[in-house]
Structures are given as C-alpha cells and as structure tokens.
Amino acid sequence: MSVREEITGAYLVMPRRLTWAETDAAGHNHFSAGVRWLEEAEHELFHRLGLVRTVPLLPRVHVELDFRDRIYFGDELTVIAGIISVGRSSATFGTEVIVGDETKLEARHTVVHCPEPNGGSGPWPERVKDLLVRYGAVPPREPVLSAVAVGPVAATR
C-alpha cells in the first residue's frame, strides 16, 4: 500500500522544484532533502490548519524514508503529506514525493504531543485532534506575493 493510500486525515499537496542546495555531487537529490521535505510539509499542514503554535510541542520520535528513485536538479516534484493516524498523544504522518506520475520517495514519521517543554506526552486537545483527523485536502494559503517580477531590481531610498 502506498503512503497516499494510508492517509486518512488532513493532507496537503505542495508543488516545488529540486533546488541545487538539495543535490549531492552527482546532481540528484541528497538523502537529507527527504527529511527537509517531510518536515516542510508537516509544518505547512499545521500552518494551513491554523495550528502553527503546536509545532514546537511535537518532537519526532520515529522517521523512515524509502527512496525509490533519484530526483535531479530542476525537476518539478509534488510533495503529498497527510495524517495516517492519530492516537491519544501521537500522530503518524505520511509523505510521498512524486515526479511526473512516478513515486520517488515515501516517508512516514511520528510525532508526540508534549504540552510541557520538560514534561512527557499529553493528550491532544480535542480541537487539534479534530482538525488532524478530518479527511480532505487542506487548501493553500494565500501567497505572500501575488506576482513575481523578473528583471533588474530597482534601487530604493
């Protein structure tokens, strides 16, 4: 079963491009890029759900990545990330990275809700749990810039 098929809760679809900084000497994705993508997608999902203040309370306790094929500098990719399951105090995320119609990476990671910085795990607040388990795509946020100009930057005073 693919990660996409395991997602039962809120999810997002995030297009991006493989940047030069995410490649290794051979010009394809460095293994660490996969970890950044799953974290970036997790944080974006929390942001879109209005739960960005929850992020610091969620240490990762398990991470697994399966690389299926290489992604090369400049490739357009789609990161799909969402909730696989939510327990009393934990949540498991699934992330799939696709180029074209081919899955290049699958990842799963588990976070634990720790409401006290020096304490152990604690149950999810009902509002947070409800948002995580609600199935469906989370709509994109409004972009910070509505247009991007390409060309020389005008000097400002």
Secondary structure, 3 states (H helix, E strand, C coil): CCHHHHCCCEEEEEEEECCHHHECCCCEECHHHHHHHHHHHHHHHHHHCCCHHHHHHCCEEEEEEEECCCCECCCEEEEEEEEEEECCCEEEEEEEEEECCEEEEEEEEEEECCCCCCCCCCCCCHHHHHHHHCCEECCCCCCCCCCCCCCCCCCCC
